[in-house]
């Protein structure tokens, strides 16, 4: 019994919907291009306190709110003097 070898033709052509010209190279390391908005690098001691970006954002929003409230309290007590 003889087995036929079936050859499949594989071309290098991609369908037109694949637009490879719009792809960007993502570099690794400190000087890489940022693709998702601002990037903040945390020091190791700070990073170990937070579980992820959501917890960092929550802490910063809390700090912003407290700062605003303290400014409004300080400005109202100064105007009373």
PyMOL CGO cylinders between C-alpha atoms (Angstrom):
from pymol import cmd
from pymol.cgo import CYLINDER

trace = [
    CYLINDER, 0.00, 0.00, 0.00, 1.32, 3.35, -0.98, 0.3, 1, 1, 1, 1, 1, 1,
    CYLINDER, 1.32, 3.35, -0.98, 0.48, 6.55, 0.97, 0.3, 1, 1, 1, 1, 1, 1,
    CYLINDER, 0.48, 6.55, 0.97, -0.01, 9.71, -1.00, 0.3, 1, 1, 1, 1, 1, 1,
    CYLINDER, -0.01, 9.71, -1.00, 1.65, 12.82, 0.29, 0.3, 1, 1, 1, 1, 1, 1,
    CYLINDER, 1.65, 12.82, 0.29, -0.76, 15.73, 0.20, 0.3, 1, 1, 1, 1, 1, 1,
    CYLINDER, -0.76, 15.73, 0.20, 0.96, 19.02, -0.26, 0.3, 1, 1, 1, 1, 1, 1,
    CYLINDER, 0.96, 19.02, -0.26, -0.71, 22.12, 1.02, 0.3, 1, 1, 1, 1, 1, 1,
    CYLINDER, -0.71, 22.12, 1.02, 0.18, 25.45, -0.37, 0.3, 1, 1, 1, 1, 1, 1,
    CYLINDER, 0.18, 25.45, -0.37, 0.89, 28.10, 2.22, 0.3, 1, 1, 1, 1, 1, 1,
    CYLINDER, 0.89, 28.10, 2.22, 1.30, 31.57, 0.91, 0.3, 1, 1, 1, 1, 1, 1,
    CYLINDER, 1.30, 31.57, 0.91, 2.75, 34.59, 2.61, 0.3, 1, 1, 1, 1, 1, 1,
    CYLINDER, 2.75, 34.59, 2.61, -0.27, 36.69, 1.79, 0.3, 1, 1, 1, 1, 1, 1,
    CYLINDER, -0.27, 36.69, 1.79, -2.49, 37.94, 4.60, 0.3, 1, 1, 1, 1, 1, 1,
    CYLINDER, -2.49, 37.94, 4.60, -6.09, 38.89, 4.09, 0.3, 1, 1, 1, 1, 1, 1,
    CYLINDER, -6.09, 38.89, 4.09, -6.60, 42.60, 3.43, 0.3, 1, 1, 1, 1, 1, 1,
    CYLINDER, -6.60, 42.60, 3.43, -8.32, 43.14, 6.81, 0.3, 1, 1, 1, 1, 1, 1,
    CYLINDER, -8.32, 43.14, 6.81, -4.97, 42.60, 8.57, 0.3, 1, 1, 1, 1, 1, 1,
    CYLINDER, -4.97, 42.60, 8.57, -3.31, 46.02, 8.49, 0.3, 1, 1, 1, 1, 1, 1,
    CYLINDER, -3.31, 46.02, 8.49, 0.19, 45.36, 9.74, 0.3, 1, 1, 1, 1, 1, 1,
    CYLINDER, 0.19, 45.36, 9.74, 1.35, 48.90, 8.95, 0.3, 1, 1, 1, 1, 1, 1,
    CYLINDER, 1.35, 48.90, 8.95, -0.64, 50.25, 11.90, 0.3, 1, 1, 1, 1, 1, 1,
    CYLINDER, -0.64, 50.25, 11.90, 1.06, 47.94, 14.41, 0.3, 1, 1, 1, 1, 1, 1,
    CYLINDER, 1.06, 47.94, 14.41, 3.59, 49.45, 16.76, 0.3, 1, 1, 1, 1, 1, 1,
    CYLINDER, 3.59, 49.45, 16.76, 6.63, 47.82, 18.28, 0.3, 1, 1, 1, 1, 1, 1,
    CYLINDER, 6.63, 47.82, 18.28, 6.45, 47.61, 22.03, 0.3, 1, 1, 1, 1, 1, 1,
    CYLINDER, 6.45, 47.61, 22.03, 9.80, 48.09, 23.68, 0.3, 1, 1, 1, 1, 1, 1,
    CYLINDER, 9.80, 48.09, 23.68, 10.67, 46.55, 27.01, 0.3, 1, 1, 1, 1, 1, 1,
    CYLINDER, 10.67, 46.55, 27.01, 12.36, 48.43, 29.78, 0.3, 1, 1, 1, 1, 1, 1,
    CYLINDER, 12.36, 48.43, 29.78, 12.55, 51.88, 31.28, 0.3, 1, 1, 1, 1, 1, 1,
    CYLINDER, 12.55, 51.88, 31.28, 12.44, 53.88, 28.03, 0.3, 1, 1, 1, 1, 1, 1,
    CYLINDER, 12.44, 53.88, 28.03, 9.59, 51.98, 26.40, 0.3, 1, 1, 1, 1, 1, 1,
    CYLINDER, 9.59, 51.98, 26.40, 6.77, 53.79, 24.69, 0.3, 1, 1, 1, 1, 1, 1,
    CYLINDER, 6.77, 53.79, 24.69, 3.65, 54.12, 26.80, 0.3, 1, 1, 1, 1, 1, 1,
    CYLINDER, 3.65, 54.12, 26.80, 0.49, 52.74, 25.17, 0.3, 1, 1, 1, 1, 1, 1,
    CYLINDER, 0.49, 52.74, 25.17, -2.14, 53.17, 27.86, 0.3, 1, 1, 1, 1, 1, 1,
    CYLINDER, -2.14, 53.17, 27.86, -1.84, 56.67, 29.18, 0.3, 1, 1, 1, 1, 1, 1,
    CYLINDER, -1.84, 56.67, 29.18, 0.45, 57.95, 31.91, 0.3, 1, 1, 1, 1, 1, 1,
    CYLINDER, 0.45, 57.95, 31.91, 2.63, 55.43, 33.70, 0.3, 1, 1, 1, 1, 1, 1,
    CYLINDER, 2.63, 55.43, 33.70, 3.72, 55.92, 37.28, 0.3, 1, 1, 1, 1, 1, 1,
    CYLINDER, 3.72, 55.92, 37.28, 6.61, 53.95, 38.73, 0.3, 1, 1, 1, 1, 1, 1,
    CYLINDER, 6.61, 53.95, 38.73, 6.25, 53.20, 42.43, 0.3, 1, 1, 1, 1, 1, 1,
    CYLINDER, 6.25, 53.20, 42.43, 9.18, 52.61, 44.73, 0.3, 1, 1, 1, 1, 1, 1,
    CYLINDER, 9.18, 52.61, 44.73, 9.34, 49.06, 46.09, 0.3, 1, 1, 1, 1, 1, 1,
    CYLINDER, 9.34, 49.06, 46.09, 8.31, 50.01, 49.65, 0.3, 1, 1, 1, 1, 1, 1,
    CYLINDER, 8.31, 50.01, 49.65, 5.24, 51.83, 48.36, 0.3, 1, 1, 1, 1, 1, 1,
    CYLINDER, 5.24, 51.83, 48.36, 4.30, 49.12, 45.84, 0.3, 1, 1, 1, 1, 1, 1,
    CYLINDER, 4.30, 49.12, 45.84, 4.29, 46.38, 48.47, 0.3, 1, 1, 1, 1, 1, 1,
    CYLINDER, 4.29, 46.38, 48.47, 1.52, 48.19, 50.38, 0.3, 1, 1, 1, 1, 1, 1,
    CYLINDER, 1.52, 48.19, 50.38, -0.88, 48.24, 47.40, 0.3, 1, 1, 1, 1, 1, 1,
    CYLINDER, -0.88, 48.24, 47.40, -2.44, 45.25, 45.67, 0.3, 1, 1, 1, 1, 1, 1,
    CYLINDER, -2.44, 45.25, 45.67, -2.74, 46.96, 42.29, 0.3, 1, 1, 1, 1, 1, 1,
    CYLINDER, -2.74, 46.96, 42.29, -3.56, 50.10, 40.37, 0.3, 1, 1, 1, 1, 1, 1,
    CYLINDER, -3.56, 50.10, 40.37, -7.13, 50.23, 41.68, 0.3, 1, 1, 1, 1, 1, 1,
    CYLINDER, -7.13, 50.23, 41.68, -5.97, 50.43, 45.31, 0.3, 1, 1, 1, 1, 1, 1,
    CYLINDER, -5.97, 50.43, 45.31, -3.40, 53.11, 44.43, 0.3, 1, 1, 1, 1, 1, 1,
    CYLINDER, -3.40, 53.11, 44.43, -6.07, 55.15, 42.64, 0.3, 1, 1, 1, 1, 1, 1,
    CYLINDER, -6.07, 55.15, 42.64, -8.47, 54.77, 45.57, 0.3, 1, 1, 1, 1, 1, 1,
    CYLINDER, -8.47, 54.77, 45.57, -5.81, 55.97, 48.03, 0.3, 1, 1, 1, 1, 1, 1,
    CYLINDER, -5.81, 55.97, 48.03, -4.90, 58.94, 45.86, 0.3, 1, 1, 1, 1, 1, 1,
    CYLINDER, -4.90, 58.94, 45.86, -8.53, 59.95, 45.39, 0.3, 1, 1, 1, 1, 1, 1,
    CYLINDER, -8.53, 59.95, 45.39, -8.99, 59.80, 49.17, 0.3, 1, 1, 1, 1, 1, 1,
    CYLINDER, -8.99, 59.80, 49.17, -5.93, 62.02, 49.63, 0.3, 1, 1, 1, 1, 1, 1,
    CYLINDER, -5.93, 62.02, 49.63, -7.24, 64.47, 47.02, 0.3, 1, 1, 1, 1, 1, 1,
    CYLINDER, -7.24, 64.47, 47.02, -10.63, 64.64, 48.75, 0.3, 1, 1, 1, 1, 1, 1,
    CYLINDER, -10.63, 64.64, 48.75, -9.06, 65.21, 52.20, 0.3, 1, 1, 1, 1, 1, 1,
    CYLINDER, -9.06, 65.21, 52.20, -6.77, 67.89, 50.77, 0.3, 1, 1, 1, 1, 1, 1,
    CYLINDER, -6.77, 67.89, 50.77, -9.72, 69.71, 49.17, 0.3, 1, 1, 1, 1, 1, 1,
    CYLINDER, -9.72, 69.71, 49.17, -11.77, 69.50, 52.37, 0.3, 1, 1, 1, 1, 1, 1,
    CYLINDER, -11.77, 69.50, 52.37, -8.87, 70.80, 54.46, 0.3, 1, 1, 1, 1, 1, 1,
    CYLINDER, -8.87, 70.80, 54.46, -8.32, 73.69, 52.06, 0.3, 1, 1, 1, 1, 1, 1,
    CYLINDER, -8.32, 73.69, 52.06, -11.97, 74.69, 52.27, 0.3, 1, 1, 1, 1, 1, 1,
    CYLINDER, -11.97, 74.69, 52.27, -11.94, 74.43, 56.09, 0.3, 1, 1, 1, 1, 1, 1,
    CYLINDER, -11.94, 74.43, 56.09, -8.74, 76.46, 56.30, 0.3, 1, 1, 1, 1, 1, 1,
    CYLINDER, -8.74, 76.46, 56.30, -10.03, 79.14, 53.95, 0.3, 1, 1, 1, 1, 1, 1,
    CYLINDER, -10.03, 79.14, 53.95, -13.31, 79.48, 55.85, 0.3, 1, 1, 1, 1, 1, 1,
    CYLINDER, -13.31, 79.48, 55.85, -11.54, 79.80, 59.24, 0.3, 1, 1, 1, 1, 1, 1,
    CYLINDER, -11.54, 79.80, 59.24, -9.19, 82.44, 57.85, 0.3, 1, 1, 1, 1, 1, 1,
    CYLINDER, -9.19, 82.44, 57.85, -12.09, 84.51, 56.57, 0.3, 1, 1, 1, 1, 1, 1,
    CYLINDER, -12.09, 84.51, 56.57, -13.71, 84.38, 60.04, 0.3, 1, 1, 1, 1, 1, 1,
    CYLINDER, -13.71, 84.38, 60.04, -10.68, 86.08, 61.61, 0.3, 1, 1, 1, 1, 1, 1,
]
cmd.load_cgo(trace, "trace")
